[in-house]
Amino acid sequence: MKRKKAFSLSRTLAWLGVHLNLVIMAIIVVYPVMWMVLAALSPTRGTPGAVMSDMWLGVIPIPSGLTLDNFRRLFTDHNYGLWYRNSLIIAVLNTVGTVLVHTFMGFVFARLQFRGRKAGLLTIMVLNMFPSFLAMVAIYTIFLTFGWLNNIYALALLYIGGGIPGTMWLMRGYMLNIPKSLDEAAYIDGATKMQLFTKVIFPLSKPIIAFVGFNAFMGPWMDYIFPRLLLRSGENFTIAIGLMSLADHNSASWDITAFTAGALIIAVPFGILFFVFQKYFALGIAAGANKGE
C-alpha cells in the first residue's frame, strides 16, 4: 500500500508561487490583445478618451455594440490599402533577398576556404555590435546622393544589406553543423560548389531559412525609424508610418479605434506564416550556436 506524501508547506507555497506567476504573465500577454480587439470592434470613434469612457471599472473596454465600421473606415477614410501594399512589397523583397543573399554568404563562410575569410568574419562580427540607427546620417546622405529617397525598393535593399551581419552569422553557424562528409561525397560525384549549395546545403538548411525568412518578412512591418527618415510622400508610406498618424493626437486623422483595427489586420499574415512554418521554428531558434572556426 502506497504511503501518502506528507504535507509540505514549502512545496505548497512553491506550487502556488509558480501558478500565480503563470496567471500574472498570462494576464500581461492577453490583456493588450483583448483591449485591441474590443476597441477595434467598438462603435465609439476617435480618441482614446472616448474609448476609455466605455470601459468597465476603467480597465476593460465594454462596447455598447460590435461593429466592423472601424475596419471599413481604414480603407475609405484613410490610405490603409496603399500602406499595406507598400509594406507587403518591401516585406516580400526583403524576405526573398535575405534568404538568397544571406544563405549564400553563410554557405561561403561556412564551407569554403579562401584568403581573407577570417578577416571577413571578424569584420562582420564587429559590424554586428553596432545598431543600424547609428548610421542614419550616412544612410540618409547616400540615399539623397543617389536619388533613392522616397523609394520603397531602395528601402528594401537597405533592409537586405543591413541584416547581413546578424543573419549571415546565424546561417553560417547552422551550416557548420552539417557534416562535411556530404561535401566530399558531392565532389566525388562531380558536383560543383554551386551544385553543392543548391542541391545539398540549401535543402538541409530549411529550419534556419524558415526562421530567418519569417523574421525578414516581419521586420519591415514593425520598423518606423528608417521609413520615416527615407520615405517622404504619402503614397509611399508604410503601414508603420500610416498607423502612427492615426495614433498621433497632433494629427488631424487621429483615430485610435481605426488604429487598433489596422493593427489587428497586420497580425493576419504573421499568423498564417507562423502556423505554416512552425515545425521549423523550434530548430531555427536554437540554430547558429556553433561558432566553428
C-alpha positions in Angstrom: 0.0 0.0 0.0 1.4 3.4 -1.1 2.1 5.9 1.6 0.6 9.3 1.2 3.1 12.1 0.9 3.3 14.3 4.0 2.0 17.8 3.7 4.8 20.2 3.0 4.2 23.9 3.5 7.3 24.9 1.4 6.2 22.7 -1.5 2.7 24.1 -1.4 3.9 27.7 -1.3 6.3 26.9 -4.2 3.4 25.5 -6.2 1.2 28.5 -5.5 4.0 30.8 -6.4 4.6 29.2 -9.8 1.0 29.1 -10.8 0.4 32.7 -9.6 3.3 33.8 -11.7 1.8 32.0 -14.7 -1.5 33.6 -14.2 0.1 37.1 -13.9 2.1 36.5 -17.1 -1.0 35.3 -19.0 -2.9 38.5 -18.0 0.0 40.6 -19.1 0.1 38.9 -22.5 -3.7 38.6 -23.1 -4.9 41.9 -21.8 -3.4 44.2 -24.6 -4.7 41.8 -27.2 -8.2 41.8 -25.6 -8.2 45.6 -25.3 -7.2 46.0 -29.0 -9.9 43.5 -30.2 -12.7 45.2 -28.2 -11.6 48.7 -29.2 -11.4 47.7 -32.9 -15.0 46.4 -32.7 -16.3 49.3 -30.7 -18.8 51.7 -32.3 -17.1 54.5 -30.4 -15.0 56.6 -32.9 -12.0 58.7 -32.4 -9.9 59.5 -29.3 -8.7 57.2 -26.5 -10.8 59.2 -24.1 -14.0 58.1 -25.9 -12.9 54.5 -25.8 -11.9 54.7 -22.2 -15.4 56.1 -21.3 -16.9 52.7 -22.3 -14.6 50.8 -20.1 -15.8 48.6 -17.2 -14.0 49.7 -14.0 -11.7 51.8 -16.1 -9.9 48.7 -17.2 -11.8 46.6 -19.7 -13.4 48.2 -22.8 -17.1 47.1 -23.0 -18.5 48.5 -26.2 -22.2 49.1 -26.4 -22.3 47.1 -29.6 -20.0 45.4 -32.0 -19.3 46.8 -35.5 -16.9 46.4 -38.3 -17.1 50.0 -39.2 -13.6 50.8 -38.0 -12.2 48.3 -40.5 -14.2 49.8 -43.3 -13.0 53.3 -42.4 -9.4 52.2 -42.8 -9.9 51.8 -46.5 -12.4 54.6 -47.1 -11.2 57.5 -44.8 -7.5 56.5 -44.8 -5.0 55.1 -47.3 -4.6 51.8 -45.4 -4.7 49.7 -48.6 -1.9 51.7 -50.1 0.2 51.5 -46.8 -0.5 47.8 -46.7 0.6 47.3 -50.3 3.9 49.2 -49.8 4.7 47.3 -46.7 3.9 44.0 -48.3 6.2 44.8 -51.3 9.0 45.7 -49.0 8.5 42.6 -46.8 8.4 40.2 -49.8 11.5 41.7 -51.4 13.3 41.7 -48.0 12.4 38.0 -47.4 13.5 36.8 -50.9 16.7 38.9 -50.8 17.6 37.9 -47.3 17.1 34.2 -47.9 19.1 34.2 -51.1 21.9 36.5 -50.3 22.4 35.7 -46.6 22.1 31.9 -47.1 24.7 32.0 -49.9 27.0 34.2 -47.7 26.6 31.7 -44.8 27.5 28.9 -47.2 30.6 30.7 -48.4 31.9 31.4 -44.9 31.0 28.0 -43.5 32.0 25.6 -46.2 34.7 27.3 -48.4 38.3 28.2 -47.6 39.7 31.4 -49.2 42.1 34.2 -48.5 40.6 36.8 -46.2 38.0 34.5 -44.8 38.8 35.1 -41.1 39.3 38.9 -41.7 35.8 39.0 -43.3 34.3 37.1 -40.4 35.9 39.4 -37.9 34.6 42.5 -39.8 31.1 41.1 -39.8 31.3 40.3 -36.1 32.4 43.9 -35.3 29.6 45.4 -37.5 27.1 43.2 -35.7 28.0 45.0 -32.4 26.7 48.4 -33.6 22.9 49.1 -34.0 21.9 50.2 -37.5 20.4 53.5 -36.4 23.9 54.8 -35.6 24.4 55.1 -39.4 21.2 57.0 -40.0 23.0 60.2 -41.1 25.3 58.3 -43.5 22.4 56.3 -44.9 20.3 59.4 -45.5 23.3 61.1 -47.3 23.8 58.0 -49.5 20.1 57.9 -50.4 20.0 61.6 -51.1 23.1 61.4 -53.3 21.8 58.6 -55.4 18.2 59.9 -55.6 16.8 57.0 -53.7 14.7 59.0 -51.2 11.0 58.1 -51.2 11.7 54.8 -53.0 10.3 51.7 -51.4 12.6 49.4 -53.4 15.7 51.2 -52.2 14.4 50.8 -48.7 14.0 47.0 -49.2 17.6 47.0 -50.5 18.7 48.7 -47.3 16.9 46.1 -45.2 18.6 43.2 -47.1 22.1 44.8 -46.7 21.6 45.9 -43.2 20.7 42.4 -42.0 23.8 40.7 -43.2 25.9 40.9 -40.0 23.4 39.2 -37.8 21.6 36.8 -40.2 24.7 35.6 -42.1 26.2 34.6 -38.8 23.2 32.5 -37.9 23.3 30.9 -41.3 27.0 30.1 -41.0 26.5 28.6 -37.5 23.8 26.3 -38.7 25.7 25.2 -41.8 28.8 24.4 -39.7 26.7 21.6 -38.1 26.0 19.9 -41.4 28.6 17.1 -41.8 31.5 17.9 -44.1 31.3 14.3 -45.4 28.3 15.4 -47.6 30.6 17.9 -49.3 33.2 15.2 -50.1 30.5 12.8 -51.4 29.1 15.6 -53.6 32.5 16.5 -55.0 33.3 12.8 -55.7 30.0 12.6 -57.7 31.3 15.6 -59.8 29.2 18.4 -58.2 30.4 22.0 -58.4 30.4 24.3 -55.4 27.2 25.9 -56.7 25.5 22.5 -57.1 26.7 21.6 -53.6 24.9 24.7 -52.3 21.7 24.3 -54.3 21.2 20.6 -54.1 22.8 19.7 -50.7 23.3 22.5 -48.2 20.2 24.7 -49.1 17.6 21.8 -48.7 19.2 20.8 -45.4 19.0 24.3 -44.1 15.2 24.6 -44.2 14.8 25.2 -40.4 17.1 28.2 -40.3 15.9 29.5 -43.6 12.3 29.4 -42.3 13.3 31.2 -39.1 15.3 33.9 -40.9 12.7 34.3 -43.7 9.9 34.9 -41.1 12.0 37.5 -39.3 12.8 39.2 -42.6 9.2 39.3 -43.5 8.1 40.6 -40.1 10.8 43.4 -39.8 9.6 45.9 -42.4 6.0 45.9 -40.9 7.4 46.9 -37.5 10.1 49.3 -38.4 9.2 53.0 -38.1 12.5 54.8 -37.9 14.0 54.2 -41.4 10.7 54.5 -43.4 10.0 57.8 -41.6 13.6 59.0 -42.5 13.6 57.9 -46.1 10.0 58.0 -47.3 8.6 61.4 -47.9 5.3 61.3 -49.7 2.1 59.7 -48.5 1.7 57.3 -51.5 5.0 55.6 -50.4 4.3 55.4 -46.7 4.5 52.0 -45.0 2.0 50.6 -42.5 4.0 51.8 -39.5 4.0 55.4 -40.6 0.4 55.4 -41.6 -0.8 53.8 -38.3 1.3 56.2 -36.3 -0.5 59.1 -37.9 -3.8 57.6 -36.6 -2.3 57.4 -33.1 -0.8 60.9 -33.1 -3.0 63.3 -31.1 -1.4 66.2 -33.0 -2.6 64.8 -36.3 -6.0 65.7 -37.9 -6.5 62.0 -38.7 -6.3 61.0 -35.0 -8.4 57.8 -34.8 -7.5 55.3 -32.1 -10.2 52.8 -32.9 -9.1 52.7 -36.6 -5.5 52.3 -35.4 -6.4 49.2 -33.4 -8.3 47.8 -36.3 -5.3 48.3 -38.6 -3.0 46.7 -36.1 -5.2 43.6 -36.0 -5.2 43.2 -39.8 -1.3 43.2 -39.7 -1.4 40.1 -37.5 -3.2 38.0 -40.2 -0.1 37.3 -42.5 2.1 36.7 -39.4 -0.4 34.2 -38.0 -0.6 32.3 -41.3 3.1 32.1 -41.8 3.7 31.0 -38.2 1.2 28.1 -38.4 2.6 27.1 -41.8 6.3 27.0 -40.8 6.0 26.4 -37.0 7.6 23.0 -37.3 10.8 24.7 -38.4 10.9 27.5 -35.8 12.0 25.4 -32.8 15.1 24.2 -34.7 15.7 27.5 -36.2 15.7 29.4 -32.9 18.3 27.1 -31.5 20.4 27.2 -34.7 23.7 29.0 -35.0 25.1 28.3 -31.6 28.2 26.6 -33.1 30.6 29.4 -34.0 33.1 27.0 -35.6 36.5 28.0 -36.8 
